Amino acid sequence: MGIVARQSIKGTIATYVGVAVGIVTTFFVQTKYLTTEEIGLVDVLLQSALLFSGLAQLGTNTSAMRYYPYFKDEDNRDHGFFGWTLIVPLIGFAVFLGCFFALRSPIASFFSEKSALFIDYIYYVIPLAFFMLYISVFETNSNLLMRIVVPRFIREVGLRVMTLVIYLLYGFHVLSLTGMVIAFCVSYGLATVVNIVYLLTLHRVSFRIEKKYITPKLKRDFLIYTVFLITSALAGNITPLLNRYFVAGKQGLAVGGILTIAIYIASLVEMPYRSLGTISKPQISQAMADGNVREADRICKSVSLHQFLVGSLVFFFIWINIDTVFALLPNGEVFAAGKWAVLILGLSRLVNSTLNVGTTVLSYSKIYYYSLFFTILLTVLAWWLNARWVGDWGVNGAAMATLVAYMVHYTLLLALIRWKIGTLPLSSKQLLVVLVVGVLFGLDWLWSKTLTPWFVEQFGKPVIGLVIDSVLKSTIFLVVGLLSIYKLKISQSVNSLIDKGLIQMHLKR
């Protein structure tokens, strides 16, 4: 098994451990101890900081992937490449800090009517953004060195555990609301420190900058690419947050809190891509730098297939158990208002995570500048749709705006990379995945019409029947799904993992 597969599997394990912690935190702690308005406040603060940090990067994460092959030299500590990845984001942070203060008044005006509480805590976005910025930068450097597991563990597990502790301290009145927000700043600061310490232990990074190593041609190319990325980031970093901002601004933080829970549930669909996509980026970058389009296409199809395979199954299990999830949530009847938003957002996450590798290929190709058009298209379309639909349809309108925007965006993008580059994430095996999942949905429909009502009627508390029903049908459908995938030979990698599992259980020689 290659390093990509090993790191991806370990990274995915760390991700799902974090998911387990996140499920406990979001479903059973946050919904119990925080009001919907407080949930909305925390989400808008963190997402605003994420937006700030994404813009302040000045495209560092993408440009690092693109240009690292030109600096890669283990004997010379990559010619001070690490130092450049520290300086560029710092410049970006200073620039966008000035923009933050300049735009504070219009921001306050947008949120003042429905979400005034956010304005009281808006300045905490600054430290949160700084720490998020360098967590991302250090994680990218670790990824370039093919060591993504520890940074992934810090992000997915470490931060989530600290978040759980913060919510519990708030729930038991150890922290005030202000104290909780400050605690979030401290937790991200600690994560930043641990990331840099780990990176230094790899003995490949150096704070020394070799200015002479950068040729005039490389410098010119880098500056042009960076200007392009800055322009692209202005649109690209805003798009994923538009529905949150529109819901908070037009419907209020309380409705925003409902959307937050719906988004978290739907985000489980794309969890595999967080590791698979991240660890495959250096491979795609190297292939494109070498002019090996066939290898880039192979990686592209493999990433897309496996994300679609796992993501589709995760989406299936989320939706067939959605009523049970809301029945178990503290104050679940309140958050159940986001049920259909979960379905729509889940589909949009599946589309995005399956096809996003096409964006990666375009970003590392010679026609990378086309991605600016697609980014602006996605942002403008999402903005327009949110503005039209959120006021009338609330969280469902925000979810539908995201799905439609992604569908239009990826349809055009895939046509371009197939025409101009010769790569395409889609493959015939994905039709087999659709077949398997479609059959599973059909079986669930039959189960829900016949067995689910019977289970509910057998117990004095319907929720007990729902839980038993969910466990049984999920177990049976998982076995049926895995068996179908195995027999259809959709993925050799998945079949190999199943074979190893069967051998360890002494069910196969």
Buried (B, 14 or more C-beta within 10 A) or exposed (E): EEEBBEBBBBBBBBBBBBBEBBBEBBBBBBBEBBBBBBBBBBBBBBBBBBBBBBBBBBBBBBBBBBBBBBBBEEEBBBBBBBBBBBEBBBEBBEBBBEEBEEEEEEBEEBBEEBBEBBBEBBEBBBBBBBBBBBBBBBBBBBBBBBBBBBBBBBBBBBBBBBBBBBBBBBBEEEBEBEEBBBBBBEBBBBBBEBBBEBBBEEEBBBEEBBEEBBEEEEEEBBEEBBEBBBBBBBBBBBBBBBBBBBBBBBBBBBBBBBBBBBBBBBBBBBBBBBBBBBBBBBBBBBBBBEEEBEBBBBBBBBBBBBBBBBBBBBBBBBBBBBBBBBBBBEBBEBBBBBBBBBBBBBBBBBBBBBBBBBBBBBBBBEEBBBBBEBBBBBBEBBBEBBBEBBEEBBBBBBBBBBBBBBBBBBEEBBEBBBEEBEBBBBBEBBEBBEEBBEBBEEBBEEBBEEEBEEBBEEEEEEBBBBBBBBEEBBEEBBEBBBEBBBEBEBBEBBBEBBEEEEEEEEEEE
